[in-house]
Amino acid sequence: MTGHIVRRGAAAGLGVLWCWAVARLVYAPDAGVLEGAVAAGGWGLSVLPVHCVPKGDAEGALQAGRWRRAWNTGRGGGRAAGR
């Protein structure tokens, strides 16, 4: 439970830091390299595909060609062909 709280706190703190940097870039005429680096780094982390896994390792992964077989079954005289 403690790890969960720490992760949420760290995410919230880093989110606030990123918002501060973006606000300084937009509104402060003296914003500099630090604010730009924090804003660019936060944006870069947001597009990082950290949740990607190989399809074969994914829980509930579908077999290759599953949709093609289902589509062809419907055309080939199965129950859907009579409609």
C-alpha positions as CSV (number, residue, x, y, z in Angstrom):
1,M,0.0,0.0,0.0
2,T,2.8,2.4,0.8
3,G,4.4,1.8,-2.6
4,H,1.1,2.8,-4.3
5,I,0.9,6.0,-2.3
6,V,4.5,6.9,-3.1
7,R,4.0,6.2,-6.8
8,R,0.9,8.4,-6.9
9,G,2.6,11.1,-5.0
10,A,5.6,11.1,-7.3
11,A,3.4,11.2,-10.4
12,A,1.4,14.1,-8.9
13,G,4.6,16.0,-8.0
14,L,6.1,15.5,-11.4
15,G,2.8,16.6,-13.0
16,V,2.8,19.8,-11.0
17,L,6.4,20.4,-12.0
18,W,5.6,19.9,-15.6
19,C,2.6,22.3,-15.4
20,W,4.7,24.9,-13.7
21,A,7.3,24.7,-16.5
22,V,4.7,25.0,-19.3
23,A,3.0,27.9,-17.5
24,R,6.3,29.7,-17.1
25,L,7.1,29.1,-20.8
26,V,3.7,30.6,-21.8
27,Y,3.4,33.5,-19.4
28,A,6.8,34.5,-18.2
29,P,9.0,36.5,-20.5
30,D,12.1,35.4,-18.7
31,A,11.5,31.7,-18.9
32,G,14.6,29.8,-19.9
33,V,16.3,26.6,-20.7
34,L,15.3,24.9,-17.4
35,E,11.6,25.3,-18.1
36,G,12.0,24.2,-21.7
37,A,13.9,21.1,-20.7
38,V,11.3,20.1,-18.1
39,A,8.4,20.7,-20.5
40,A,10.1,18.8,-23.4
41,G,11.1,16.0,-21.1
42,G,7.6,15.6,-19.7
43,W,6.1,15.6,-23.1
44,G,8.7,13.0,-24.3
45,L,7.8,10.7,-21.4
46,S,4.1,11.0,-22.2
47,V,4.6,9.6,-25.7
48,L,7.0,6.8,-24.6
49,P,5.4,3.4,-25.3
50,V,6.0,1.9,-21.8
51,H,2.9,-0.3,-21.9
52,C,3.8,-2.1,-25.1
53,V,4.6,-5.8,-25.0
54,P,5.1,-8.4,-27.8
55,K,1.7,-9.6,-29.0
56,G,2.4,-13.2,-28.1
57,D,3.1,-12.2,-24.5
58,A,0.0,-10.0,-24.1
59,E,-2.7,-11.4,-21.9
60,G,-5.7,-12.2,-24.1
61,A,-3.8,-11.8,-27.3
62,L,-5.7,-12.9,-30.5
63,Q,-4.2,-15.2,-33.0
64,A,-2.9,-13.8,-36.3
65,G,-5.6,-13.9,-39.0
66,R,-8.5,-14.4,-36.7
67,W,-10.6,-11.6,-38.2
68,R,-9.8,-12.7,-41.8
69,R,-11.0,-16.3,-41.0
70,A,-14.2,-14.9,-39.3
71,W,-14.9,-12.7,-42.3
72,N,-14.4,-15.5,-44.8
73,T,-16.5,-17.9,-42.8
74,G,-19.5,-15.5,-43.0
75,R,-19.2,-15.4,-46.8
76,G,-18.6,-19.1,-47.3
77,G,-22.1,-20.4,-46.8
78,G,-22.3,-20.3,-43.0
79,R,-25.2,-19.0,-41.0
80,A,-24.5,-15.4,-42.0
81,A,-24.8,-16.2,-45.8
82,G,-28.5,-16.9,-45.6
83,R,-29.4,-13.3,-44.5
